Amino acid sequence: MFDFKKLIVYNKAKMFANETNNLISKNNFDRHINDQLKRASFSIMLNIAEGSSRFSNKDRKNFLVIARGSAFECSAIFDFLYDNKLISEVEFKNSNDNLEEISKMLFALIKGLE
């Protein structure tokens, strides 16, 4: 019934949100960073799911664009964390690689709806 669960990009976004949540749990980031990063990473998967429920391509596209924007937001937060030496280079690279892959997949889905 829930077709979004079959999407590779949804599953990658879910894995990213879980990994991000684990990273937040094991670090002592500022509460604002914790909140924003948790919400932004969660937003990627939630907007993919919600967009799949829409009937028109225009509505679906809008939610995918929002999901992609949340991926960019996460990337900016990880830049900040890395620049301030709050995460390791490995954590930074892994998150950036995952976000880049998710972003490219979302971009392809968005283009396919035009």
SULJOPE-V799954 format. One record per run of one state. SS is the DSSP state (a for helix, b for strand, c for the rest). FROM is the first residue (numbers start at 1). TO is the last residue. If there is no record, write none. Layout:
ss = [SS/SS]
from = [FROM/FROM]
to = [TO/TO]
This chain:
ss = [c/a/c/a/c/a/c/a/c/a/c]
from = [1/3/7/8/27/31/53/57/84/89/113]
to = [2/6/7/26/30/52/56/83/88/112/114]
